[in-house]
Amino acid sequence: MPINVSKEQIRAARQVDLYEFLTNRHNGSFIREGRSIRPRNNHSISIKEGYAGYMDFATNEGGNPIEFLVNHMGYRFPDAVLALTGGTGAARAEAAQPDRTGNVPPEFPTPVDGEYKNLFAFLNKRRSIPVETIRRLISWGLLYQEKSHNNIVFINYERDFAELRGTYTYVEPFHGVVPNCRRDGFWYFRTSRNAYICEAAIDAVSLYELHRMQGNQTDAYYFSIAGAAKQPAIDRLKNSKLELTLAVDNDDAGQKCRDRNPGLACILPEKKDWNEDLQAR
């Protein structure tokens, strides 16, 4: 049965302190930075305490609390309004949401003309991923450097999801996803029944490299779900016929992910994540 909300409820929802709402309802999905919070799976977004909205510094665009819940948290519009205003029947609608966050298809960034200098410098020099592997991923059409901000784009085979990674090293590199991607989307490479679910594309490539260095089987899927909180993506993979192994970070968010999925086999990096393990070697 459709849920109806009034214009008064919508106006009230747009004025809610988004920081307070998210820290009360979804605290585990965010990282605190002073008087602001950032989503664990999209560090370009900032939600400041005492303000009714958010700012995405990757796009220089912001929005109100309703727009944030709909576009970034998987709520349906009426559920977002009711949740923000304390109405009854408000609930996350992950299962009922369409595969995409909206009806607008993702607009993938334009590749840079010429060599991917920032991409190679960041992945090889900063993250210790071999040039040979980087070139292989590029040849498979799964990796490129975008033109506007020199971000690295990890784009999937189906072209319905892409993970972004900043290349500037004087600040913490930006990590996010292209707007309007599938809410349950993921990036992956290689083919086999064995599959490893990682938090980030760089971690997926790093785990592959560690397996290769150790002489282990590398003919497997290496998935990135772009954040340990992306349960819809894990649920989608559970419906496949793959032999899944959870390979998320060795931290609190990773442990919560393992706790939510007790039926999955899991492996943990020695340090925080697989790239730190790779760099240590």
N, C-alpha and C positions, 0 to 999 in steps of 0.2 A: 504494500500500500504506500503511495507516495507520501512523503513528509512535507508539510507546508510550513513555511516560515513567513513572518510578517515583515513589512518594510522597517518597522520599529526594531525588531530583533536584528535585522541585517545592519542597521545603523549602529546599534549598541555593540554588535560583534566587531565591527570595524574599529571601535575605540578601546578594545580590551588591551591591557598590557600583555603583549605576546610573550615577553620574557618570563613573566610570572606564570602564565598559563603553561608554557612548555616545561619550565623547571618543576612544576607541580605534577604534570601529566606524563611527560616524556623525558625525564631528566637523564636517563641512561643513554639517550640518543644524541646528547649534546656535550660539548666541551666548554668549560667556563674559562673566560679570559677577562679578568678584572670584573667590570660591571656589564660584560657582554657574554653571549654564548654563540657558539658556532656548531652546525651539524657535524657529526663525526664523519659523514660521507660527503660533505661539501664545505670545505674550509673557506670558500669565497663569500659565503653568506654570514652576515653578522646581525644578531638581534640584541639590541641595547635595552638595558633595564629602564623601565619607566616609559617606554615608547610603544605606540600602537602600530607596529609594523616591523619590517626588516629591510636590509640592503644587501644586494648581491654585487660585490666589487668586481666580479669578472665581467658583468654586463653593464655595470653602472645603473642598474634598475632596482627599484624597490617595490614594495606592495604592502597591503594591509594584512591583518591576521587571517582573514578568511582566505585570501589568495595564497598565503603561505601554507595553510593546512591542506588546501586543495592541490596545489601544484607540487608540494614537497613532502607531504606527510600521508598522502593517499586517502584523504577524506573526500566524501561527496559534499557538495555545496550545503545542503540543508543540515547534514550532520556536523559540519564545521560551525555553522551558525549556532546550532543548539549546544554544541560543546563549549563554545566561547561564552555563551550567555547563560550557561547552567541549565538549559532546558532538558526535559526528560527525553529519553530515547536516543540521546546522542551517542554515537559509537563510531569507531574506526570502521572503514568499509573496504578493507583490503581485499576480501574475497569477492566483493561485488563490483569492485572497480574494473573497468576495461583494462586491457593489457597496457595501454598508453595512459599517461597522465591526463590526456585530453584528446580531442579529435584532430589536433594539429600535429602533423608528422614532424619528427626532429629535423632541424636544419643543421647539418654538419658543417663545421668550419671549412673554409677554402684552404687547400694545401698551399704551402709556400712555393713560389717559383724558384727552382734551382735546388741546391744542396740543402740537406737537413742538418745544418751545422749545430744548431742548439740541441737538437734531438740526440745526435751522436755524442756531443760533449757531455750532456747530462746523464744519459743512460750508461755510457761507457766510463767516462772519467769520474763522475759523481757516484754512480750506482754499480759500477763494476760488472756490467753486463757486456759480454764479448761482442765485438763488432760483427762477427759472423752471424750471431743469433739475431742481432738488430736488423741486418740486411735480409735475413731469411723472413722475418716478420713483415718487413716492408714489401718484399717480393710476393708474399701471400696476401697483400692488400689489407693487413691488419694494423698498420702503424704508419703515421705520417706526422709531419710538423705543420701546424696551421699558420696561416699568413698574418693574421691580425695581431696576435699576442705571442707568437712563437711557442704556444703550448704544444705538448705532445698529444696526439689523438690516438687512442687505442679503440679502433672501430671494429665491430664484430662482423662475421660473415653475412648475417641476415640484414645488416644495415638498418637495425632498429634500436641500437644502443651504442654509445661511445663514452669512454672514460677519458677525462682530461687531466693532464699533469703539467704544471708550470715548469719552466726551465731556468728561471733566474735564481741564482744561488746565494744572493746577498740577503734574501728573505726566505722564510719557510715556503717551499714551493706549493703553489696552488694545486688543489686536488678536488675535482668535481666531475659532474657528468653533463652531457649536452642536454639542454632543455627539451622536454616533450619526448624523451626516450621511453621505452617500455618500463613501467614501474617494476616489473619482475625481470628486467633485462640483465644481461651479463656479457662480458668479453671472455673469449677463450681461444685456445689454439691446440693443435695436434688432435689425433683421433685414436680412440681405443675405448674399451668398456670401462677401464679404470679412469677415475676423474678426481681431481683435487680442487677443492673450493677454497680460494684465497680471498683476502680482503681487498687487494688492489692489483692492478695489472702488473706493476713492477714486482710485487711479491710473487705473482704467478710465474713470471719469467725467471725470477731468482730461484724459485723452488725447482724449476726445470733444470737450471744450470747446476744447482747443488746435486740433483739426481744424476746428471750427466757426469759431473766430476767424481761422484762416488761409484760410478759404474752401475747405477741402478737402472731399472726399466724407465725409459723416458717416453715410450709410445703410449701416451695417455692424454686425456683432456686436462688442461690447466685453466680453470675458470677464475675470473675476478668478478665479484658481485658489488664492488665499489663501496664496501662498508659492512661491518659485522652485523649491523642492524637490518640489513636487507633480507628479512625473512621471506618475503614473497618470492625472491629469486631462488632461495634455497628450496622452498616448497615446490616451485616449478621443476627444479632439477630432481627432486624426489620422485616426481611422476615419470621420469625417464627410466630407461633400463640400464643406466650406468651404475657401476660400482663406486659409490661416492665415499670420499675421505675428506673430512673437514680439516682445513689447513689454515685457519684464521690466526690472528696474532696471539702472542703469549702475554695477554693483559686482561684487565677486568672486562672490557667489551667482548674480547674473544671468549672468555670463560662464560659469559652470559649467553653467547651464541652456542657454545657447546652444551650448556645446560638446557637450552631450548630444543636441542636436537640430539637427545640421548641415544637415539637409534643409529646414529651415524658413527662410523669409525673416525678417529681423529689423530692427527700428528701435530706436535708443537715445535716451533723453532726454539733453539737454545736461548737466543736473545729475544727482543720484542717481536721481530718479524723476520721473514725469510731473506729480505735484502740485507738486514744487519748481519745475519749469519753468513751470507755470501761475501759481504765486505770484510768480515772478520777472517775469512779464509784467504 
